[in-house]
């Protein structure tokens, strides 16, 4: 049976159910089924636990504690990911694990739409830029960033073409778009023809585990990890857009005559060989630590132990690491690019991502002036309290309700999809 026929049967079933319910119709937004696509839920200890996976985990965890008049269903990539998910969220886990990108993408665009019909989902939340090419219901999509458009050279061509085509299709037909920052919203408006009223900015949050820790716990962690007394910290993947060569060059100027160490905590990604080569050229092998991926439960200790957290990234959709560092009471220095000024505000020092001299000066000020560090510590703690995963979840549920109240689920979206496919077909024939 073709997808269109399945959608018609889905809508007819809804209508019959309503007619059988004492001749009354439920208020829109109540008794509806929302599907939450969580296919990028990372494995424990995997680098995929960062970024989008963090967003998904907190969204699911916070929603589980909130009241929702309808039904929720979470779609997960494997059975181990479903462990611990409350039954009231009706977790669905793939029998064939979907952690590998090729398998996940194939399933997402072939079997997933049919599963949505079978589950009679009235609204789908796609959590990472792309929804299935066809759905039997309206879509809410979260856009985290558009790095593949801003930095195409560091993305494989196949990935770039896939994201370009499917993100455009998804945004064109989405009933609502969640942008994780004002900067991301402006990026969407710049690259796609999307009405601004369909974009809702919902900021990410900070886990309560990120907080100032007692000195004995930090000292014990330093001894266990054999860490120096004074270190600068970066957390994130080791990739070109993070601008780590500029950080290493600035550190090389600070390292002379000091006992400082630079810790680059994160998984090596594309383009990391240039960074490793630079560390060798500057003879910093003993002064730059590369611990690799840091488990989430250890991160608060790394942040608390650092003198300063440095994040000179050229491009971010939001920027969780600086927020987590501020919540731990660690002074931060960030680049003035993309979304980072939104996250840090006046609570940290900002420098242009190409201004190595400015970075050196900012770090010298913080390292040499305890009262300045204390001032930014207090500002950071206050700034971090403005971002809450609980608020993010409440605002997301409110958006679900608004989307369900906008019209009969499925009908408007199916009509839009039909018109768009006709337009695309016409352009192909021209």
Residue pairs with C-beta under 8 A, 6 or more apart in sequence:
1 9
3 113
3 114
3 117
3 134
3 136
4 414
4 418
6 114
6 117
6 136
7 117
7 136
7 410
7 414
9 117
10 117
10 120
10 136
10 410
11 136
11 408
11 410
11 411
13 120
14 120
14 122
14 409
18 24
18 25
18 26
26 32
28 404
28 405
29 69
29 70
29 400
29 401
29 404
29 405
30 69
30 70
31 69
31 70
31 71
32 70
32 71
32 122
32 123
32 404
32 409
33 70
33 71
33 72
33 73
33 119
33 120
33 121
33 122
33 123
34 68
34 70
34 71
34 72
34 73
34 121
34 122
34 123
34 124
34 125
34 400
34 404
35 72
35 73
35 75
35 116
35 119
35 121
35 123
35 124
35 125
35 137
36 59
36 60
36 63
36 72
36 73
36 74
36 75
36 89
36 125
36 127
37 75
37 108
37 112
37 124
37 125
37 126
37 127
37 131
38 56
38 60
38 74
38 75
38 76
38 77
38 81
38 127
39 75
39 76
39 77
39 98
39 104
39 108
39 127
39 128
40 48
40 52
40 53
40 56
40 77
40 127
40 128
41 53
41 56
41 57
41 76
41 77
41 81
42 48
42 49
42 50
42 53
43 49
43 78
43 80
43 81
43 99
45 293
45 295
46 293
47 237
47 266
47 267
47 293
48 99
49 57
49 296
50 236
50 237
50 320
51 144
51 320
52 127
52 128
52 144
54 296
54 320
55 127
55 142
55 144
55 180
55 204
56 127
58 204
58 205
58 207
58 389
58 392
58 393
59 127
59 389
59 392
59 393
59 396
60 74
60 85
60 89
61 389
62 389
62 390
62 392
62 393
62 394
63 72
63 89
63 393
63 396
63 397
64 85
64 86
64 88
64 89
65 390
66 393
66 394
66 397
68 397
68 400
70 122
70 404
71 90
72 88
72 89
72 90
73 89
73 90
73 91
73 92
73 119
73 121
74 82
74 85
74 89
74 90
74 91
74 92
75 92
75 112
75 115
76 82
76 85
76 91
76 92
76 93
76 94
77 93
77 94
77 97
77 98
77 99
77 104
78 93
78 94
78 97
78 98
78 99
79 93
79 94
79 95
81 93
82 91
82 92
82 93
85 91
92 115
92 119
94 107
96 103
96 107
97 103
98 104
98 107
98 108
105 162
108 130
108 132
109 132
109 133
112 132
113 132
113 133
113 134
113 135
113 136
116 124
116 132
116 135
116 136
116 137
117 136
121 136
121 137
122 137
122 138
122 404
122 409
122 410
123 137
123 138
123 139
123 140
123 175
123 400
123 403
123 404
123 409
124 131
124 132
124 135
124 137
124 138
124 139
124 140
125 139
125 140
125 141
125 142
125 396
125 400
126 132
126 139
126 140
126 141
126 142
126 170
127 141
127 142
128 142
128 144
129 141
129 142
129 143
129 144
129 163
129 166
129 167
129 170
130 141
130 163
130 166
130 167
130 170
131 139
131 141
131 166
131 170
131 174
133 166
133 169
134 417
135 413
135 417
136 410
136 414
137 409
137 410
137 413
138 174
138 175
138 403
138 406
138 409
138 410
138 412
138 413
139 170
139 173
139 174
139 175
139 413
140 174
140 175
140 176
140 177
140 178
140 399
140 400
140 403
141 170
141 171
141 174
141 176
141 177
141 178
142 177
142 178
142 179
142 180
143 167
143 171
143 177
143 178
143 179
143 180
143 184
143 188
143 317
144 180
144 184
144 317
144 318
145 180
145 184
145 187
145 315
145 316
145 317
145 318
146 167
146 184
146 187
146 188
146 191
146 317
147 155
147 241
147 315
147 317
148 155
148 159
148 160
148 163
148 164
149 164
149 187
149 191
150 187
150 241
150 315
151 240
151 241
151 314
151 315
152 160
154 239
154 240
154 241
154 270
154 271
155 163
155 270
167 192
168 192
169 420
171 177
171 188
171 192
171 194
172 192
172 193
172 194
172 420
173 413
173 416
173 417
173 420
174 198
175 198
175 403
175 406
175 412
175 413
176 198
176 199
176 200
176 399
176 402
176 403
177 188
177 194
177 198
177 199
177 200
178 199
178 200
178 201
178 202
178 396
178 399
179 185
179 188
179 199
179 200
179 201
179 202
180 201
180 202
180 203
180 204
180 317
180 318
180 339
181 201
181 203
181 317
181 318
181 339
181 342
181 343
182 201
182 339
182 342
183 316
183 317
183 338
183 339
183 342
184 201
184 317
184 318
184 339
185 196
185 199
185 201
188 194
188 199
189 196
189 199
200 395
200 399
202 392
202 395
202 396
202 399
203 318
203 387
203 391
203 392
204 318
204 320
204 323
204 387
204 389
204 392
205 387
205 388
205 389
205 390
205 391
205 392
206 320
206 323
206 324
206 327
206 384
206 387
206 388
206 389
207 324
207 389
209 297
209 299
209 300
210 299
210 300
210 303
210 324
210 327
210 328
210 384
211 300
211 327
211 328
211 329
212 304
212 328
212 329
212 381
213 300
213 301
213 304
213 328
217 301
217 304
218 301
218 304
218 305
221 227
221 298
221 301
221 305
222 228
222 229
222 305
225 291
227 261
227 263
227 289
227 305
228 259
228 260
228 261
229 259
230 259
230 260
230 261
230 307
231 260
231 261
231 262
231 263
231 289
231 305
231 306
231 307
232 251
232 260
232 261
232 262
232 263
232 306
232 307
232 308
232 309
232 310
232 363
233 263
233 265
233 302
233 303
233 305
233 306
233 308
233 309
233 310
233 325
233 330
234 242
234 244
234 247
234 262
234 263
234 264
234 265
234 266
234 309
234 310
234 311
234 321
235 265
235 266
235 294
235 299
235 302
235 303
235 309
235 321
235 324
235 325
236 242
236 265
236 266
236 311
236 313
236 321
237 266
237 267
237 268
237 269
238 244
238 264
238 266
238 267
238 268
238 269
238 272
238 275
238 290
239 269
239 270
239 271
239 272
240 270
240 271
240 274
241 313
241 314
241 315
242 312
242 313
242 314
243 312
243 313
243 314
243 335
243 353
244 264
244 275
244 312
245 274
245 275
245 278
246 312
246 353
246 354
246 356
246 359
247 262
247 264
247 310
247 312
247 359
248 262
248 275
248 278
248 279
248 282
248 284
248 288
249 278
249 282
249 356
250 356
250 359
250 360
250 363
251 260
251 262
251 284
251 287
251 288
252 282
252 284
253 356
253 360
254 260
254 360
254 363
254 364
254 367
255 262
255 284
255 287
260 287
260 307
260 367
261 287
261 288
261 289
262 284
262 287
262 288
262 289
263 288
263 289
263 291
263 302
263 306
264 275
264 288
264 289
264 290
265 291
265 292
265 293
265 294
265 302
266 292
266 293
266 294
267 292
267 293
268 292
279 285
279 288
294 302
299 324
300 324
300 328
303 309
303 324
303 325
303 328
303 330
304 328
304 329
304 330
306 325
306 330
307 330
307 331
307 366
307 367
307 373
308 330
308 331
308 332
308 333
308 363
308 366
308 367
308 373
309 321
309 322
309 325
309 330
309 331
309 332
309 333
310 332
310 333
310 334
310 359
310 363
311 319
311 321
311 322
311 325
311 332
311 333
311 334
311 335
311 340
312 333
312 334
312 335
312 351
312 353
312 359
313 319
313 334
313 335
313 337
313 338
313 340
313 353
314 335
314 337
314 338
314 353
315 337
315 338
316 337
316 338
316 339
316 340
317 338
317 339
318 339
318 343
319 334
319 338
319 339
319 340
319 343
319 344
322 332
322 334
322 340
322 343
322 344
322 348
323 343
323 344
323 384
323 387
324 384
325 332
325 380
326 332
326 344
326 347
326 348
326 380
326 381
326 383
326 384
327 380
327 381
327 384
327 385
329 377
329 380
329 381
330 377
330 380
331 348
331 349
331 366
331 372
331 373
331 376
331 377
331 380
332 344
332 347
332 348
332 349
332 376
332 380
333 348
333 349
333 350
333 351
333 359
333 362
333 363
333 366
334 340
334 341
334 343
334 344
334 348
334 349
334 350
334 351
335 350
335 351
335 352
335 353
336 350
336 351
336 352
336 353
337 352
337 353
340 350
341 350
343 387
344 350
344 383
345 383
346 379
346 383
347 376
347 379
347 380
347 382
347 383
347 384
348 376
348 379
348 380
348 383
349 362
349 365
349 366
349 376
351 358
351 359
351 362
352 358
365 372
366 372
366 373
366 376
367 373
406 412
